[in-house]
Amino acid sequence: MRYIYIVLIKAHTGLGSIARRFTHYPYTHIAVCLDKSLTDYISFSRRYHYYPFEAGFTHEYRDYYAFGEHKDFKAKVFRLPVEDDAYGRILSFIEERENGGYLFNVYSMATMPVIGGFRIARAENCMSFTAQVISLSGCIPLKKPYWRYSIKDMDILLSNYELFEGRISKREQDCHPEYMQGFCIKRYLSGMMRLLLPLTKRLIFKK
């Protein structure tokens, strides 16, 4: 028997603050951890704090969430027991998403509160990625398409597996200064185009 951890995160970001005002729900990001240290958060997300369109498959760390003057972040953690064969399928799924040319599905994420999101071929966001990991775990069957699960939906779905809710602190060894690269409007716009153009193409041509 192995364990995987699903972590809901209250992100210290401007977009997170806006989302909380509309949803009245604290958690705006979700990730997968493969061990109880909760130090390597696997997800689809931005790779740099100030560049939300430079996004895709990521390994995130505590100081990505507790950056600058923030010493910790609020989180809710679920622990799922998985058999060895299910764990192997999860590892294969993660490897394929990392190396398979998947884009960040920002369109589905943006429309989730309104229409429940939608699928684009070879594109994921933090919610669709995590929902598929939950399905592969074999712990809980999904009752609707994986891309329609919001973070709140998964919070409810996993209620019987809750391990912890509180604050997670960053440690001295959590040091990834490259995440906080300074803002440049030219780079921001360039990153936007590099994501939105191929994502729109996949949406239109469904390839």
ABEGO torsion letter per residue (X at the ends): XBBBBBBBBBBBBAAAAAAAAAAGBABABBBBBABAAGABBBBBBBABAABAABBEBBBBBAAAABBEABABBBBBBBBBBBBAAAAAAAAAAAAAAAAAGBBBBAAAAAAAAAAGEBBBBGBBBAAAAAAAAAAAAGABBBABBAAABBAAAAAAAAAAABABBEBBBBBAABBBAAAABBBBAAAAAAAAAAAAAAAAAAAAAGX
